Amino acid sequence: MPTTATVHEAIAQLQGTSLASLVQNELERMIVAGELQPGAKLTEQTVAGQLGVSRGPVREAFRMLEEAGLVRTEKNRGVFVRHIALDEALEIFELRAVMEMYIGRKLAEICTAAQVKALRALVDSMDQASKAGDAAEFHRVNLAFHDSLLQLAGNAKFAAVYRRLIRELSLIRRRNLTPESMAHYAREHRQIVRAIAARNAEAAGQAMFDHVMNSRERTLMNDVGQKN
């Protein structure tokens, strides 16, 4: 049987792991929301003070965020929020487009009426955020919409790879959210849901693919525009 000391050690380790996950989740939220910009330096002491935890869980959270592709560690300099280069982002968009096509086709075959109704409600929320010019809310609901599609597809391994790509793209995509682009994205989302509801696998897959590739093109055009 384990000794009392061993049990206490195991509990302490579990608590440390749980705290690290909570710290990771909060830092990830701040990065995705744009509260921590690419290039921002993160220090154990500052984050620990802000979140009211010791430096151990923060150190572990930094490690997990690095594995997730959201931060980078530079020797003798510290930990920084990653900057995604345009070429890398464009490659991620291409890979994501193929994955989205699979999701669209599958959901057209398996989605229930209740699930379609829930997806429509999310698109309605995006419409409202777009009309209000609320980019932060639009971004939040947009992520929820695509994550809902992913969950409905029901493939855990697929989901893990997809979510990493989405997290990395979040470092660059919020720059694309203008009143015009938000309205356009919302229309594309409604077209996707319409194809899924009609159980048209080919149309749903193509709508998903085109949606991502349109976003890729918009990202490229924005970058060119910023340089001119």
C-alpha positions as CSV (number, residue, x, y, z in Angstrom):
1,M,0.0,0.0,0.0
2,P,1.2,3.6,-0.7
3,T,2.4,5.5,2.4
4,T,0.7,8.7,3.5
5,A,3.7,10.7,2.2
6,T,3.3,9.1,-1.2
7,V,-0.4,9.9,-1.3
8,H,0.4,13.5,-0.4
9,E,3.0,13.7,-3.0
10,A,0.6,12.4,-5.7
11,I,-2.1,14.9,-4.6
12,A,0.4,17.7,-4.8
13,Q,1.5,16.6,-8.2
14,L,-2.2,16.4,-9.4
15,Q,-2.9,19.9,-8.0
16,G,0.2,21.3,-9.8
17,T,-0.9,19.7,-13.0
18,S,-4.4,21.1,-12.7
19,L,-3.1,24.6,-11.9
20,A,-0.8,24.4,-14.9
21,S,-3.8,23.5,-17.1
22,L,-5.8,26.4,-15.7
23,V,-2.9,28.8,-16.3
24,Q,-2.4,27.4,-19.9
25,N,-6.1,27.9,-20.6
26,E,-6.1,31.5,-19.4
27,L,-3.0,32.4,-21.3
28,E,-4.3,30.7,-24.4
29,R,-7.6,32.7,-24.1
30,M,-5.6,35.9,-23.8
31,I,-3.5,35.1,-26.8
32,V,-6.5,34.1,-29.0
33,A,-8.4,37.2,-27.9
34,G,-5.5,39.4,-28.8
35,E,-4.9,40.6,-25.3
36,L,-1.4,39.2,-25.6
37,Q,0.0,40.3,-29.0
38,P,2.6,38.3,-31.1
39,G,6.0,39.2,-29.8
40,A,4.8,39.9,-26.2
41,K,7.2,38.7,-23.6
42,L,5.8,36.4,-20.8
43,T,7.6,36.1,-17.5
44,E,6.9,33.5,-14.8
45,Q,6.9,36.1,-12.1
46,T,4.5,38.5,-13.8
47,V,2.0,35.7,-14.9
48,A,2.2,34.1,-11.4
49,G,1.4,37.4,-9.8
50,Q,-1.5,38.2,-12.2
51,L,-3.1,34.8,-11.7
52,G,-2.3,34.2,-8.1
53,V,-0.3,31.0,-8.5
54,S,3.2,29.9,-7.8
55,R,5.8,29.9,-10.6
56,G,5.9,26.1,-11.0
57,P,2.5,25.9,-12.7
58,V,3.3,28.9,-14.9
59,R,6.5,27.2,-16.0
60,E,4.6,24.1,-16.9
61,A,1.9,26.1,-18.7
62,F,4.7,27.8,-20.8
63,R,5.9,24.3,-21.8
64,M,2.4,23.3,-22.9
65,L,1.8,26.5,-24.8
66,E,5.1,25.9,-26.6
67,E,3.9,22.4,-27.6
68,A,0.6,23.9,-28.8
69,G,2.5,26.4,-31.1
70,L,1.5,29.5,-29.3
71,V,4.7,30.6,-27.7
72,R,8.4,30.2,-28.3
73,T,11.3,30.0,-25.9
74,E,14.5,31.9,-26.7
75,K,17.6,30.9,-24.8
76,N,18.8,33.6,-22.4
77,R,15.9,35.8,-23.5
78,G,12.7,34.3,-22.3
79,V,9.2,33.2,-23.5
80,F,7.4,35.1,-26.2
81,V,4.0,34.9,-27.9
82,R,4.7,33.5,-31.4
83,H,4.5,35.5,-34.5
84,I,3.2,33.4,-37.4
85,A,5.0,34.2,-40.7
86,L,2.7,34.8,-43.7
87,D,4.1,31.8,-45.7
88,E,3.5,29.5,-42.7
89,A,-0.1,30.8,-42.3
90,L,-0.9,30.2,-46.0
91,E,0.3,26.6,-45.7
92,I,-1.9,26.1,-42.6
93,F,-4.9,27.5,-44.5
94,E,-4.3,25.0,-47.3
95,L,-4.1,22.1,-44.9
96,R,-7.1,23.3,-43.0
97,A,-9.2,23.6,-46.2
98,V,-8.8,19.9,-46.9
99,M,-9.7,19.0,-43.4
100,E,-12.8,21.3,-43.5
101,M,-13.9,19.7,-46.7
102,Y,-13.9,16.3,-44.9
103,I,-15.9,17.8,-42.0
104,G,-18.5,19.3,-44.3
105,R,-19.1,16.1,-46.2
106,K,-19.3,14.0,-43.0
107,L,-21.8,16.4,-41.3
108,A,-24.1,16.4,-44.3
109,E,-24.4,12.7,-43.8
110,I,-24.9,12.6,-40.0
111,C,-26.2,15.9,-38.7
112,T,-29.6,15.9,-37.0
113,A,-32.2,18.6,-37.3
114,A,-31.5,19.7,-33.7
115,Q,-27.8,20.0,-34.5
116,V,-28.4,22.0,-37.6
117,K,-30.7,24.3,-35.5
118,A,-27.8,24.9,-33.0
119,L,-25.4,25.7,-35.9
120,R,-27.9,28.2,-37.3
121,A,-28.1,29.9,-33.9
122,L,-24.4,30.4,-33.9
123,V,-24.5,31.9,-37.4
124,D,-27.3,34.2,-36.2
125,S,-25.0,35.3,-33.4
126,M,-22.2,36.0,-35.9
127,D,-24.6,38.1,-37.9
128,Q,-25.4,40.2,-34.8
129,A,-21.8,40.7,-34.0
130,S,-21.0,41.7,-37.6
131,K,-23.8,44.3,-37.6
132,A,-22.6,45.6,-34.3
133,G,-19.0,45.8,-35.5
134,D,-17.9,43.7,-32.6
135,A,-14.8,41.9,-33.9
136,A,-14.0,40.3,-30.5
137,E,-17.5,38.7,-30.2
138,F,-17.5,37.7,-33.8
139,H,-14.1,36.0,-33.4
140,R,-15.3,34.1,-30.3
141,V,-18.5,32.9,-32.0
142,N,-16.6,32.0,-35.1
143,L,-14.3,29.7,-33.1
144,A,-17.3,28.2,-31.4
145,F,-19.0,27.5,-34.7
146,H,-16.0,25.7,-36.2
147,D,-15.4,23.8,-33.0
148,S,-19.0,22.7,-33.0
149,L,-18.6,21.3,-36.5
150,L,-15.4,19.6,-35.4
151,Q,-17.1,18.0,-32.3
152,L,-20.0,16.8,-34.4
153,A,-17.6,15.0,-36.8
154,G,-16.6,12.9,-33.8
155,N,-12.9,12.0,-34.5
156,A,-10.7,12.7,-31.5
157,K,-7.3,12.4,-33.4
158,F,-8.5,14.6,-36.2
159,A,-9.8,17.2,-33.7
160,A,-6.4,17.4,-31.9
161,V,-4.5,18.2,-35.1
162,Y,-7.2,20.6,-36.3
163,R,-7.3,22.5,-33.0
164,R,-3.6,23.1,-33.1
165,L,-3.8,24.6,-36.6
166,I,-6.7,26.8,-35.4
167,R,-4.7,28.0,-32.4
168,E,-1.7,28.9,-34.6
169,L,-3.9,30.7,-37.2
170,S,-5.5,32.7,-34.4
171,L,-2.2,34.5,-34.1
172,I,-2.8,36.2,-37.4
173,R,-6.5,35.8,-38.4
174,R,-8.0,38.5,-36.1
175,R,-6.3,41.1,-38.3
176,N,-8.8,40.0,-41.1
177,L,-11.9,41.0,-39.2
178,T,-13.3,44.1,-40.7
179,P,-17.1,45.0,-41.0
180,E,-17.0,43.8,-44.6
181,S,-15.1,40.6,-44.0
182,M,-17.3,39.7,-41.0
183,A,-20.4,40.0,-43.1
184,H,-18.9,37.9,-45.8
185,Y,-17.8,35.2,-43.4
186,A,-21.3,35.1,-41.9
187,R,-22.8,34.6,-45.3
188,E,-20.3,31.7,-46.0
189,H,-21.2,30.1,-42.7
190,R,-24.9,30.3,-43.5
191,Q,-24.2,28.6,-46.9
192,I,-22.3,25.8,-45.2
193,V,-25.2,25.2,-42.7
194,R,-27.7,25.3,-45.6
195,A,-25.7,22.6,-47.5
196,I,-25.4,20.4,-44.4
197,A,-29.2,20.7,-43.7
198,A,-29.9,19.7,-47.3
199,R,-27.7,16.6,-46.7
200,N,-25.7,17.6,-49.8
201,A,-22.3,16.2,-49.0
202,E,-20.6,17.5,-52.1
203,A,-21.9,21.0,-51.7
204,A,-21.2,21.1,-47.9
205,G,-17.6,19.9,-48.4
206,Q,-17.0,22.4,-51.2
207,A,-18.5,25.3,-49.2
208,M,-16.2,24.5,-46.3
209,F,-13.2,24.3,-48.6
210,D,-14.0,27.5,-50.4
211,H,-14.6,29.3,-47.1
212,V,-11.1,28.5,-45.8
213,M,-9.4,29.3,-49.1
214,N,-11.3,32.6,-49.3
215,S,-9.9,33.4,-45.9
216,R,-6.5,32.5,-47.1
217,E,-6.8,34.8,-50.0
218,R,-8.0,37.6,-47.8
219,T,-5.1,37.1,-45.5
220,L,-2.7,37.4,-48.4
221,M,-4.3,40.5,-49.8
222,N,-4.3,42.2,-46.4
223,D,-0.6,41.5,-46.1
224,V,0.1,42.9,-49.5
225,G,-2.0,46.0,-48.7
226,Q,-0.2,46.6,-45.4
227,K,3.2,46.6,-47.3
228,N,2.0,49.0,-50.0
